[in-house]
């Protein structure tokens, strides 16, 4: 899938979809986001980069290094995609998120947040969906704040082990599911 229109079509036609970066593109049960990669916008002077979800951490690091900048969160696997990190991370990653573009369960393209540090009144959906494991929506683009390399190093340390999921979190996620994926497309 290399275009938003193709991704939207697959979501609209899907019944039970899993988001991945490795499955065969011909398998209709999976949405392979790995081919939807690259930099959308990069403003080194503003310390902001917008990436397609299939972009690997290594690709981003290579680009940022040329400007003496780095990502401000921990990751072990440099071949992991930014979308995977978004779907599986927690607060240490969400602190870097400025905005997202998603395709919801109806196949609609939605944008939340932006490319500035403070742009939200109310719930910040771009941070709220971090760690949702691809069960609420398909994240297509992510805007991240970046830092000079020397400063970023202190944020690239391994975060503490995740706590077990609380019942209140599961209840909250089920309510979000009704909003973002009312047809139950993403599993």
Beta strands, then each sheet from edge to edge (+ up, - down):
strand 1: 18-20
strand 2: 30-32
strand 3: 39-43
strand 4: 48-52
strand 5: 69-71
strand 6: 97-103
strand 7: 109-113
strand 8: 138-148
sheet 1: 1+ 2+
sheet 2: 3+ 4- 8+ 5-
sheet 3: 3+ 4- 8+ 6- 7+
end
